């Protein structure tokens, strides 16, 4: 059931249409021809906070320059990133310069512009120039993503295209609703290479996602090298669901992922799931088992059968070593300790385990994130609980999470029957699972994080995250088919003001993303709920 909105549906739809300048001319109904040469200023995803269309469009030409106003390395790198996107399709040189000549595409930091916050930006387009302004480099990077979407979709292609490269005139002023806007990739059940993860990062960045949660350990595989416990990766990471060869990231590999994510202004949130979902670790080291006997490696998909041995002191030496090494590698604020589906751990042991492990995370300078079962213990001060329940999750479980939220625990909302990207779209979807039901594009979009969990204050919601579990997912094509087009909707839930939230307006903007996703080589699901353009 859809949650109540701040505004009635009709008003919300009209508000977005007026603000974005999207008239019947800008809409892209089913069966329509190519998109107009000038995309309406607000026809992007996520929807901007404020749009003021007006004036003549700006046109990229062979003489266009990308100007960076300050001497910061980050601003120049963002300019180079933009040039690398635009050069192949336009065929233009697009030099990145620090000159003060008028015109071109201008990138500028304005540290005193407090209203733009940490990630906000302003885009001003006129006949003579396009100016992107932000208080911080992250905002400037997000502004570049908006500029990309305002240009024709063919700008994403890697060969020269014939197109008028126009940007509609007017001003966009934009800041995010939530600071935490994430996507999770399960690399444990099936292993994905560094290049595959980097490709997904690039796709997330287009929609202003700023967190990549990597699920690095589970029953089927351990995916990160730990020097003090080397068999975790070499043996525990040697297989995957179905018995394939598996794999793991060396510390150099992991740093490559971190560096690429940082260049796209995403923070990596690593997860070591425990005390359950630990068979790969238990198989690697017999002493982690209460019996002292290592189980065989596991390549199935059942859950809830494994547990670290809570009473053994060696368990906490193991946890300390793993968290210490992972924290030292990871520059971000968060470290995820899992905590879900620990069916083989008694409640008393679960509470005792979390009481001992959470301080270890703090000792190494990180903030705890855990699946929402963490609220059945005592969440550490400042911890985030990631809620993955369903609409029909028991009232008692929801109340437990809501109580923790009222007591100061922050929430990341990932309801499985809304935003689990591994759920099938319908009964005919060739990939994915259906234990949380079928999740079509409208269902994944049409809910409000602020009011989703009864009894939880809106102020406790840190943001949203779209997990992609990989029991049936083993290639980049699989990732993309299941993530798109649902992921852009989750990104919009995280970024856009509640007042812009309206399915009828969104589906038109999402339809306009179809040619862009195709130009990027994303084989997305053509949902019948969306009026995709023809051709």
Protein Blocks (a to p, Z undefined) as FASTA:
>chain_A
ZZddfbdfklmmmmmmmmnopafklpccehiacddfbdcfklccdddfbdceedjddddd
fkbccddfblcfklmmmmmmmmmmmmmmnopakiadfbfbeehjdddddfklmmnommbc
cddddfkbccdddfbfklmmmmmmmmmmmpcfklmpcbdcdddddddedddddddfbfbd
cddddfklpccdfklmmmmmmmmmmnopabdcddfbdfkbccbdcfklmmlmmmmmmgce
hhinbiaddfklmmmmmmmmmmnopacddddddfehklmmmmmpmklpmnlpacdddfbf
behkaccdfklmklmmmmmmmmmmmmmmpmbfbdceejpailkbcfklmmmmmmmmmmmm
mmnopacdddfklmmmccdehiacddfbdfklcfklmmmmmmmmmnopacddddfklmmm
kbcfblmlmgdcfknopadfklmmmccfklmpghiafklpnbdcddddfklgcbfklmmm
mmpcklmmmmmmmmmcfklgcfklmmmmmmmmmmmmmmnopacdddfkbccdeZZ
